[in-house]
Amino acid sequence: MSIQLKKGALELCVLSLLSKADMYGFELVGVISTHVKISEGTIYPLLKRIKDDGYVTTYLQESQEGPPRKYYQITDLGRATTKTLQAEWHSLVAGINKILEE
């Protein structure tokens, strides 16, 4: 899969997952990688960018398995952006599928 295509889709995946529950970075990697081949190094720059954009906030939570974990929590702006990206994705996929079926 093209790296550029994957990058755009990963933002949608991350925001969609965070709209369902707060998660920490490695947890996001684990969930996404069960469906799409990604590396851990792909997610962290994306998480920094969407935090800088105001789509998520972070908080630390103690872990029984080591140091505290940084959890990502979606903001209202992030939820609105997720809805917009989902609509754009569905429209794109529908258009591509029509072309492929012709």
N, C-alpha and C positions, 0 to 999 in steps of 0.2 A: 504494500500500500504506500502511496506517495506520502512523504513526510509532511508536506504542507496540508494535505487533506486530513491526515491523522491529527495534526496540531489543532485544527479547527474543531474536529469532532471531539477531541479530548476535553476541550474547554466545556463543551456541551455535556459530556459525560460527567465531569467533575461537578459542575453546577447542578446537574440533575440528581446526582447522588447526595449532594449536600442539601438539596431541597427536601430530602426525605429524612436525613439524620446528620448530626454533627459527626465528623470523622477526622482522624489524624492522617498524615501523609502516607505512611506505609500501609495503612488500612485501605486507603483509596487505591494505591498501587495494586494491592492484592485483589480487590474486587474488580477493577478494570481489567487487570491482566488475565482474569479468567475468561474474558470475552475477546480482548484485543491484545496483541503482542506489544508490550511497552516495557520500558526500563524505568527504574526508580528515578533516574536522573532527568527523565522527561517531565515528571509531575511537579517537582519542587519549583522550578522556574515559573511554571504555569500558576502554581499556588501563590507565589510572590506577586505575580502580575495581577491576578484577580483580587488579591488583597489590596494592592496599591490602587486598583480601579474602584475599590469600595464595594465589591460584590460579596466579600466575606470579611469576617473578623476572626480573631484567634483568641484562644485562652489556653492556659496550661491546666492539665489535670494529672494528679499523681497516678503513677502506674505501679502495680505490684511486681512488674517484670523489669524494672530499671528506672531510669530518670523520668521525670514528668513528661507527658506527651503534649505536643501542641495540637489542639483540636481546631478545626475550621468550622465556622458557623456562617450560614448564608444570611445576608442582609435583605432588607426589602428591595433594594436596588438589584441585588443578585437574583431574587425571585422574579422580578419583572424582566430582567435580562434573560433568564432561563426560559421564560414563556416565549419571549421574542425569538430566541435562538431555536427553540423547539419548533415553532411555526415555520421559520425559515428552512429548517432541516427537512421537515415533512414536505414542504413545497418543492424543495430541491430534489429530494428522493423521488417524489411523484413525477416530476418532469423528466428526470433521468430514466426512470422505469418506462415511461411512455416512449422515449427515444429508443431504448434497448428492445422494446417489444415490436417496434415497427419493422 
